[in-house]
């Protein structure tokens, strides 16, 4: 259950990042940031009319935001730095996908697990793979920089690729 919640959060956060190709606007007139610069994230999107009050030019309507930078930007960065995109149990072949890619266990042998990954988005993807045994999962601490040294699986937009993973401990394995 907690992994499902983490996946939902990790997949939801990027939707609120202002990008050059999809800027997020503050529709109120005369505000400092009528369009949030790329990379900025607002802490909320109003889903109700609770903030509709006062003068019309000050109101933040349903589905709108106020322009500004806030705490949610480091939350997105921490998610990228601390949450792997794909988690694979090398003993059971259990797979958890937290990134915006589709993954499945495609082939299994005593030495290798082959993952089939699909990036159905218009953006390149590079999910980090955490592959570990059941024993490693319960006995080893990943440290203060948990994704350092883990392989990034590069997927161009709209592609499907197969990635072989050695069944030996792959936590610090480098994949090219």
Order of alpha helices (4+ residues) and beta strands (2+ residues): alpha-alpha-beta-beta-beta-beta-beta-alpha-beta-beta
